[in-house]
Amino acid sequence: MIDGRHCSVHRSHCGCGVDSSLDRAFAERGIDDPGDGRRVLTEAFLRGAFPDAGRRRRLLASVGGSAVLAALSSLVPGVAIEALAAERGGPIEKPGLKIGFLPITCATPLVVAHASGLFADEGLTVDLVKTAGWAVVRDKTLTGEYDAAHMLAPMPLAISLGLGSTGVPMVMPVTENVNGSAITLHVKHRERRDPKQWKGMTLAIPFEYSMHNFLLRHYLAEHGLDPDRDVQLRVMAPPDMVANLSSGNIDGFIVADPFNQRAVYEGIGFIHLLSSELWNGHPCCAFSTTADFATRAPNTFGALVRAMIRATQRAQDPARRREIADTIHTPNYLNQPKTVVEQVLTGRFADGLGKGRNVPERIGFDPYPWQSMAVWMLSQMKRWGYLKGEVSYRQVAERVFLATDARRRMAELGLDAPKTAWRTHAIMGREFDARTLDAGGRPAPGRG
């Protein structure tokens, strides 16, 4: 289906109404990269201003892309077409914001930004709303009840493609955390450490469009199991997993902390593997908004991004981890025993098998949205049947994961950022190179 909702997966002369004249206009303004945040938001604004794809095409054909961009900039001064290039210090369009989050350690930067006054430093008053599950976060973001949200890293990709929900263009300018999850099994399975012995087990995942689902499926497949036939994967809200493990409703789960460590703390479960042992440095959660919000409130969006980047830098500092645990374990945020949260953040923890471990990289906080990681997520959506048909992984990744904007905002804060959004990743002992994949997961021309 080709319509305005799916503009994130098409390029020139497509049904969304973006043609080569607009490509040329972007190039004239120094926006050659299709992943440039300014381009993403310009196209999102055009879709909003001209919902009918045919009208967009006719408009561009008749007057040209440069004229359209100039007219929009002059006629709608309150909406910056090149929103992400807005200068720091511009007026905040919407200072009062509502942001949804789940009470997990992945949300640490969001909580730090809230509790430490980093949002306030940017002129923002944020109501941080604890939310029961990922579907609720998604739905409240799409209805506009939440201005922005803590999401699982694959969620903005899936939403942009209309997978599991109405298709709405999303942008993800900041990765909240890397690693920070684990596979936890009930203590009765201490002697069943080989996944080949897991046939017939029921394992909980937090959401279909999650790194947890994709990592677990990949892990099971690597050990010869069919995740759709040999085990039962049950979607469950993270806060419910420990109780369901205790009652015997599930045999184990893969989820973000602190629930893995909480199961150990309660004597119910043991940590089979940390997610960092599957893919060290994998993204887990992300800060995301609709492209429409970023377009309508570019200065607000920029302020949010700066606050979140500053928060990830603060959370990444090992010297601050105990202090942060003292802040985020409280009822307003994670509502967990301090020792549980501290063990996760410091990487010094009991594994439930009688051992104490020291894994400093158990959770990390790196704000940069690697587009190559997005391609891996999209390839897993295709592999496991969530994504039907063919899309260009690269184009989707570039339009949703705003690496160009992250670099710009990091530079504003005096931070170094990678000069590219593409690199190889070591996943379960194998190298993954996103540049070798084309639409539908086929090898790209001239590669592989």
LINJOVEN-V136780 format. One record per residue. N is the residue number from 1. RES is the residue in one letter. SS is DSSP state (A for helix, B for strand, O for the rest). PHI is phi in degrees with one decimal (none if undefined). OMEGA is omega as a letter, one per 40 degrees, with the letter a starting at -180 (* if undefined). Layout:
# LINJOVEN-V136780
n={N:N}
res={RES:RES}
ss={SS:SS}
phi={PHI:PHI}
omega={OMEGA:OMEGA}
This chain:
# LINJOVEN-V136780
n={1:2:3:4:5:6:7:8:9:10:11:12:13:14:15:16:17:18:19:20:21:22:23:24:25:26:27:28:29:30:31:32:33:34:35:36:37:38:39:40:41:42:43:44:45:46:47:48:49:50:51:52:53:54:55:56:57:58:59:60:61:62:63:64:65:66:67:68:69:70:71:72:73:74:75:76:77:78:79:80:81:82:83:84:85:86:87:88:89:90:91:92:93:94:95:96:97:98:99:100:101:102:103:104:105:106:107:108:109:110:111:112:113:114:115:116:117:118:119:120:121:122:123:124:125:126:127:128:129:130:131:132:133:134:135:136:137:138:139:140:141:142:143:144:145:146:147:148:149:150:151:152:153:154:155:156:157:158:159:160:161:162:163:164:165:166:167:168:169:170:171:172:173:174:175:176:177:178:179:180:181:182:183:184:185:186:187:188:189:190:191:192:193:194:195:196:197:198:199:200:201:202:203:204:205:206:207:208:209:210:211:212:213:214:215:216:217:218:219:220:221:222:223:224:225:226:227:228:229:230:231:232:233:234:235:236:237:238:239:240:241:242:243:244:245:246:247:248:249:250:251:252:253:254:255:256:257:258:259:260:261:262:263:264:265:266:267:268:269:270:271:272:273:274:275:276:277:278:279:280:281:282:283:284:285:286:287:288:289:290:291:292:293:294:295:296:297:298:299:300:301:302:303:304:305:306:307:308:309:310:311:312:313:314:315:316:317:318:319:320:321:322:323:324:325:326:327:328:329:330:331:332:333:334:335:336:337:338:339:340:341:342:343:344:345:346:347:348:349:350:351:352:353:354:355:356:357:358:359:360:361:362:363:364:365:366:367:368:369:370:371:372:373:374:375:376:377:378:379:380:381:382:383:384:385:386:387:388:389:390:391:392:393:394:395:396:397:398:399:400:401:402:403:404:405:406:407:408:409:410:411:412:413:414:415:416:417:418:419:420:421:422:423:424:425:426:427:428:429:430:431:432:433:434:435:436:437:438:439:440:441:442:443:444:445:446:447:448}
res={M:I:D:G:R:H:C:S:V:H:R:S:H:C:G:C:G:V:D:S:S:L:D:R:A:F:A:E:R:G:I:D:D:P:G:D:G:R:R:V:L:T:E:A:F:L:R:G:A:F:P:D:A:G:R:R:R:R:L:L:A:S:V:G:G:S:A:V:L:A:A:L:S:S:L:V:P:G:V:A:I:E:A:L:A:A:E:R:G:G:P:I:E:K:P:G:L:K:I:G:F:L:P:I:T:C:A:T:P:L:V:V:A:H:A:S:G:L:F:A:D:E:G:L:T:V:D:L:V:K:T:A:G:W:A:V:V:R:D:K:T:L:T:G:E:Y:D:A:A:H:M:L:A:P:M:P:L:A:I:S:L:G:L:G:S:T:G:V:P:M:V:M:P:V:T:E:N:V:N:G:S:A:I:T:L:H:V:K:H:R:E:R:R:D:P:K:Q:W:K:G:M:T:L:A:I:P:F:E:Y:S:M:H:N:F:L:L:R:H:Y:L:A:E:H:G:L:D:P:D:R:D:V:Q:L:R:V:M:A:P:P:D:M:V:A:N:L:S:S:G:N:I:D:G:F:I:V:A:D:P:F:N:Q:R:A:V:Y:E:G:I:G:F:I:H:L:L:S:S:E:L:W:N:G:H:P:C:C:A:F:S:T:T:A:D:F:A:T:R:A:P:N:T:F:G:A:L:V:R:A:M:I:R:A:T:Q:R:A:Q:D:P:A:R:R:R:E:I:A:D:T:I:H:T:P:N:Y:L:N:Q:P:K:T:V:V:E:Q:V:L:T:G:R:F:A:D:G:L:G:K:G:R:N:V:P:E:R:I:G:F:D:P:Y:P:W:Q:S:M:A:V:W:M:L:S:Q:M:K:R:W:G:Y:L:K:G:E:V:S:Y:R:Q:V:A:E:R:V:F:L:A:T:D:A:R:R:R:M:A:E:L:G:L:D:A:P:K:T:A:W:R:T:H:A:I:M:G:R:E:F:D:A:R:T:L:D:A:G:G:R:P:A:P:G:R:G}
ss={O:O:O:A:A:A:A:A:A:O:O:O:O:O:O:O:O:O:O:A:A:A:A:A:A:A:A:A:O:O:O:O:O:O:O:O:A:A:A:A:A:A:A:A:A:A:A:A:A:O:O:O:A:A:A:A:A:A:A:A:A:A:A:O:A:A:A:A:A:A:A:A:A:A:A:O:O:O:O:O:O:O:A:A:A:O:O:O:O:O:O:O:O:O:O:B:B:B:B:B:B:O:O:O:A:A:A:A:A:A:A:A:A:A:A:O:O:A:A:A:A:O:O:O:B:B:B:B:B:B:O:O:O:A:A:A:A:A:A:A:A:A:O:O:O:O:O:B:B:B:B:B:O:O:A:A:A:A:A:A:O:O:O:O:O:O:O:O:O:B:B:B:B:B:B:B:B:B:B:O:B:B:B:B:B:B:A:A:A:O:O:O:O:O:A:A:A:O:O:O:O:B:B:B:B:O:O:O:O:O:A:A:A:A:A:A:A:A:A:A:A:A:O:O:O:O:O:O:O:O:O:B:B:B:B:O:O:A:A:A:A:A:A:A:A:A:A:O:O:O:O:B:B:B:B:B:O:O:A:A:A:A:A:A:A:O:O:O:B:B:B:B:B:B:A:A:A:O:O:O:O:O:B:B:B:B:B:B:B:B:A:A:A:A:A:A:O:A:A:A:A:A:A:A:A:A:A:A:A:A:A:A:A:A:A:A:O:A:A:A:A:A:A:A:A:A:A:A:O:O:O:O:O:O:O:O:O:A:A:A:A:A:A:A:A:A:O:B:B:B:O:O:O:O:O:B:B:B:O:A:A:A:B:B:O:O:O:O:O:O:A:A:A:A:A:A:A:A:A:A:A:A:A:O:O:O:O:O:O:O:O:O:A:A:A:A:A:A:A:A:B:O:A:A:A:A:A:A:A:A:A:A:O:O:O:O:O:O:O:O:O:O:O:B:B:B:B:O:O:B:B:B:B:A:A:A:B:O:A:A:A:O:B:O:O:O:O:O}
phi={none:-116.9:-154.2:-60.9:-67.8:-103.9:-58.9:-68.5:-117.8:-131.2:-123.0:-58.3:59.6:-93.3:-68.2:-77.3:97.9:-96.0:-121.9:-65.0:-65.0:-73.0:-55.4:-64.6:-64.3:-61.2:-59.8:-62.4:-93.8:76.7:-114.0:-85.3:-78.6:-65.6:-92.0:-62.4:-57.4:-63.3:-68.2:-54.7:-78.1:-60.6:-66.4:-62.9:-66.3:-59.5:-63.3:-70.5:-72.9:-130.9:-60.1:-81.3:-61.0:-63.3:-64.5:-61.3:-62.4:-65.6:-61.6:-65.6:-67.5:-82.5:-116.2:90.3:-64.8:-62.1:-65.2:-62.9:-63.3:-64.0:-64.9:-63.1:-64.4:-83.7:-82.5:-124.1:-63.7:-76.5:-120.4:-74.3:-64.2:-91.6:-58.7:-76.2:-94.5:-57.5:-72.1:-62.5:97.5:-67.2:-62.7:-76.7:-72.5:-140.1:-72.7:-95.6:-130.2:-117.8:-125.7:-90.5:-151.1:-100.4:-79.6:-133.0:-68.1:-59.4:-81.9:-50.6:-60.8:-64.0:-66.7:-61.8:-61.2:-75.4:-74.1:-95.1:81.8:-70.0:-64.6:-61.3:-59.6:-93.5:83.6:-112.2:-113.1:-110.2:-95.9:-89.7:-108.9:-68.5:-127.2:-73.4:-158.5:-70.3:-63.9:-67.9:-56.7:-58.7:-64.6:-71.9:-71.5:-70.3:-82.8:88.8:-65.3:-102.9:-78.2:-154.5:-156.9:-79.0:-130.2:-66.1:-55.4:-75.1:-62.4:-62.8:-67.0:-63.1:-64.1:-60.7:-91.4:73.7:-93.0:80.9:-163.8:-60.4:-74.2:-135.3:-59.9:-119.4:-129.9:-127.5:-91.7:-142.3:-79.6:-80.8:-152.8:-120.7:56.8:87.1:-133.4:-161.9:-97.3:-119.3:-118.3:-63.6:-59.4:-67.3:-100.7:-53.4:-93.2:-116.0:-81.4:-82.6:-56.8:-62.2:-90.7:-94.0:-55.3:89.0:-73.2:-109.9:-121.4:-91.6:-126.1:-77.8:-172.2:-64.4:-95.0:-138.9:-61.6:-62.6:-61.4:-70.4:-66.3:-65.2:-59.5:-63.2:-63.6:-63.1:-63.2:-64.0:-104.6:84.9:-102.9:-92.3:-65.1:-94.6:-121.9:-87.1:-134.4:-108.3:-99.3:-117.4:-72.5:-150.4:-62.1:-49.8:-64.2:-91.7:-70.7:-64.1:-63.8:-70.9:-67.3:-63.2:-80.8:86.6:-70.8:-134.6:-93.2:-177.7:-157.0:-121.8:-162.0:-70.2:-71.4:-94.0:-71.9:-64.9:-69.9:-66.1:-63.7:-67.5:-57.2:-83.9:75.5:-96.5:-135.2:-133.8:-85.0:-74.3:-151.0:-78.4:-63.7:-65.6:-80.3:-91.6:-152.0:-72.5:96.4:-68.0:-73.0:-124.1:-120.1:-147.4:-95.6:-142.4:-139.9:-73.5:-60.6:-63.0:-62.7:-63.1:-72.4:-73.1:-132.2:-64.2:-72.7:-63.5:-61.1:-61.7:-64.2:-60.0:-63.1:-61.8:-61.8:-69.2:-64.8:-60.6:-67.9:-65.2:-64.7:-65.9:-68.4:-72.7:-70.4:-57.9:-67.6:-98.8:-61.1:-66.9:-61.2:-66.3:-58.8:-63.9:-81.1:-86.1:-75.0:-70.0:-55.7:-66.0:-116.2:-86.6:56.9:-131.6:-56.2:-57.7:-62.9:-65.6:-65.7:-64.3:-62.1:-67.2:-70.3:-86.0:77.9:-106.2:-152.1:-88.6:-98.5:84.3:-113.9:88.7:-117.5:-99.5:-121.6:-129.4:-128.2:-56.5:-88.0:-52.5:-140.6:-136.2:-134.3:-126.9:-76.3:-74.6:-86.6:-64.1:-71.0:-64.3:-68.8:-61.3:-63.2:-59.6:-60.5:-63.2:-65.9:-74.7:-60.3:-69.0:-57.7:-100.7:87.2:-78.0:-104.6:-96.6:73.3:-120.1:-135.8:-84.4:-56.0:-62.4:-65.8:-63.5:-58.1:-69.6:-85.9:-101.1:-85.9:-86.5:-63.8:-60.2:-68.5:-59.2:-60.8:-63.4:-68.2:-64.1:-64.1:-57.5:-93.6:75.5:-105.7:-77.1:-137.8:-58.4:-88.9:-135.6:-108.1:-129.0:-154.9:-84.7:-132.7:-93.3:-122.2:53.0:82.9:-125.1:-86.0:-114.2:-117.2:-60.1:-71.8:-89.3:-106.7:-113.5:-55.6:72.5:85.3:-74.5:-57.8:-67.8:-54.2:80.1:-127.7:57.2}
omega={i:i:a:a:a:a:a:a:a:i:a:i:a:a:a:i:i:a:a:i:i:i:a:i:i:a:i:a:i:i:a:a:i:i:i:a:i:i:i:a:i:a:i:i:i:i:i:a:a:a:a:a:i:i:i:a:a:i:a:a:a:a:i:a:a:i:i:i:i:a:i:a:a:a:a:a:a:i:a:i:i:a:a:i:a:a:i:i:i:a:i:a:a:a:i:a:i:a:i:i:i:a:i:a:i:a:a:i:i:i:i:i:a:a:a:i:i:i:a:i:a:i:a:i:a:i:a:a:i:a:a:a:a:i:i:i:a:a:a:i:a:i:a:i:i:i:i:a:i:a:i:a:i:a:i:i:a:a:i:a:a:i:i:a:i:i:i:i:i:i:a:a:a:i:a:a:i:a:i:i:i:i:a:i:i:a:i:a:a:a:a:a:i:a:i:i:a:i:i:i:i:a:a:i:a:a:i:a:a:i:a:i:a:i:i:i:a:a:i:a:i:i:i:i:i:a:i:a:a:i:i:i:a:i:a:i:a:a:a:a:a:i:i:i:a:a:i:i:i:i:a:i:i:a:i:i:e:a:i:a:i:i:i:a:a:a:a:a:i:a:i:i:i:i:i:i:i:i:a:a:a:i:i:a:a:i:a:i:i:i:i:i:a:i:a:a:a:i:i:i:i:i:i:a:i:i:a:i:i:a:i:i:i:a:a:a:a:a:a:a:a:i:i:i:i:i:a:a:a:a:a:a:a:i:a:i:a:a:i:a:a:i:i:a:a:a:i:a:i:a:a:i:i:a:i:a:i:a:a:a:i:i:i:a:a:a:a:a:a:i:i:i:i:i:i:i:i:i:i:i:i:a:a:i:i:a:i:i:a:i:i:i:a:a:i:a:a:a:a:i:a:a:i:i:i:i:a:a:i:i:i:a:i:a:i:i:i:a:i:i:a:i:i:a:i:a:i:i:i:i:i:i:a:a:i:a:i:i:i:i:i:i:i:i:i:i:i:*}
